[in-house]
Amino acid sequence: MLAIIALSFVWQALLLNKNATSHKLSSDKKNSQSKKKPDHHISPVFLGFFAIAGCLAITLSAQGLGVLLSMVHLLSFAYALKAFELKSRRDFYQLFLLGLFLVAAALIFKQDLSFALIAMVALVVNLAVLLQFFSRAQAVSNTLKTVLLLLGQSMFLAAVLFIVFPRLSPFWQVPQANSATTGLSDTVQPGDIAKLAQSSELAFRVNFSQGNIPTYSQLYWRAMVLEDYDGRAWSRTAPDPATVSHDNYQLEAINKRLFMPNTFKESEKLNYQIITEPSFQHWLFALAPATSKDNSLLLLPDYTIQSRKLLSQAKGYHLDSYLNSPLEVNIAQERKAQNLALPARSNPRLVQLAQQLAQQYPDSEQRAQAVLTQIREQQYFYTLEPPRLLNNSLDQFFFDTKAGFCEHYASAFTFIMRASGVPARLVTGYLGGEYNNLSSDGTTNRSNEAQGAQQGHLSIYQSDAHAWSEIWVEGKGWLRVDPTAAVDPMRVNSGFSTQLQQQQLALNNNLLSFNHLKKFAWLNELRLRFDALDYQWTRWVLGYSNDKQRDLLQQLLGKFQAWKVALIIIGAMAISIALVFGVMFLINHQKKQKRALSPWLVLYQKALLILANNGLEKPVNVTPQNFLLIIKIKYPELSLAFARVNASFTRLNYQELTREEQKKEFKKLQQHYKNFIKATKKI
């Protein structure tokens, strides 16, 4: 579709160029009226064929795109083709309205600050084109100033309506877009996360209350637990609906399910807000174990959290986490069996190693430590470009290539622990995050630094995607074991190591990615400042929900009453109207003042004053030309000097001149005025 639209725009440009050339040639030839005027309009038959072909292409791809995207594609195609048949004002108005509608439709899919600014620019351009259509003699710069002024005047009313106008439910349901899912998948095989780690797209942001941000090595953002292994990939087990929290759940019941008695204190609670980007998936992110009073969330038995609705737009939610609390100290036998299951004849060399470790290390934790020691001491490598494995063989990775990313090491470790008799499972999510301590105005927050609080937010990107393992130990529950810490400790303790960052730069061709921008200090600071602005935009504008509106109106108005809201809206409209008229009055006043105080008018008035002092005052009803005749009769020696002053003044005051022409003509006027003064002294 982009290629077709681009072709249409190029086609239109060529037609406009041909029309302009033919018009110039016909104006140069005075005797060409008898010739037929060239017509460069597209044949309706050819244009119709082109339109039908494009609609057919959209129809064929509709099943994969979905209804909503297909309709937007159709509108975009119609917008490109409509410009070929602008024969009347009606056609122009249709094109203009269609352009505005497309700008609004684009905001269905993306609403972050950068895209909102792009949409605003598109709105300004459309309004400027409309205004220029009605005032073609006006300069384009003046047209843009007028549009920006009109939008600025309307911002006050728009802001008031956004804050107080009731946020009604939609009168119709917008079809769901079949947009491509982003981020983690519910199945993982060696190499998947390494590909995702090359992306610099934002996944979610986190704001901790009172700035209590845990250390980097504690920031394991849990997304999915993968307990099924088929010999090639790990996948999720569908949760039992009976164990899923419902709308009427109680927080005490969740605490009883998640935590053992007396294992946590209220002071250990970590409260934070997560704002996740649209992923068109259901799973969310948390520092396990976590609880929430948000009824739009599902808390699953494996300590993961899901959204009840597909994440088609940014979503904010609050969580309470207890990082020191154990996970599921007691589990059923079927859960143990599920996390010990392995496919038959899968990775025999790893099975043999696991059996040897089971004999040497009867203790589960010592057995896990032995595997980590082997990874740490032998020649294993952590890389974003692991060698290709035959049938995703963990045997080949662990004993032959010895090079992989986090999912390679977590998969092999989990397999070994299961084969040795220890329940184990794979967990995927994100690790760490980029700390941004800039406030919305671009200044660094210094408050509470003395108490160790960090005032800022974390930005977690797709490049922070990670996989780790969990083993179940009697009396301790599920324990997190990250094999990545054995092969690349810097990845777990502080983020990507220098070697991995260099690989990311080499593999990521996007020059605007944050890894490339980090190389330049001033560009990185600009990126962080815009990230802070975008975070505040997401938090306060996109996250302005019905609950936030209700709380804000209760603070402002006390008890909510419809007449109070109506009164605010009427008052805002009155202020906006007054603002419009006030600005118009100021502009007109400035124009009059500017014209009255123009330097050439001052000189002309001085010349008239000199003549008046010499007994020759210009009557109001006498034109400048007739006044010259009067001067010529009474003071013929002044007539030529004043005529030159009058000619320069007339040109400056009544003709449209460029700035350069004005400067030159005003210099002439000054010289003529000096000559006029000299002539008056001779009388």
Secondary structure, 3 states (H helix, E strand, C coil): CHHHHHHHHHHHHHHHHHHHHHHHHHHHCCCCCCCCCCCCCCCHHHHHHHHHHHHHHHHHCHHHHCHHHHHHHHHHHHHHHHHHHCCCHHHHHHHHHHHHHHHHHHCCCCCCHHHHHHHHHHHHHHHHHHHHHHCCCCCHHHHHHHHHHHHHHHHHHHHHHHHHCCCCCCCCCCCCCCCCCCCCCCEECCCHHHHHCCCCCEEEEEEEHHHCCCCHHHCEEEEEEECEECCCCEECCCCCHHHCCCCCCCHHHHHHHHCCCCCCCHHHCEEEEEEECCCCCCECCECCCEECCCCCEEECCCCCEEECCCCCCCEEEEEEECCCCCECCCCCHHHHHHCCCCCCCCCHHHHHHHHHHHHHCCCHHHHHHHHHHHHHHCCCEECCCCCCCHHHCHHHHHHHHCEECHHHHHHHHHHHHHHCCCCEEEEEEEECCEEECECCCCCECCCCCCCCCCCCEEEEEHHHEEEEEEEEECCCEEEEECCHHHHCHHHHHCCCCHHHHHHHHHHCCCCCCHHHHCCCHHHHHHHHHHHHHHHHHHHHHHCCCHHHHHHHHHHHHCCCCHHHHHHHHHHHHHHHHHHHHHHHHHHHHHHHHHHHCCHHHHHHHHHHHHHHHCCCCCCCCCCHHHHHHHHHHHCHHHHHHHHHHHHHHHHHHHCCCCHHHHHHHHHHHHHHHHHHHHHHHCC
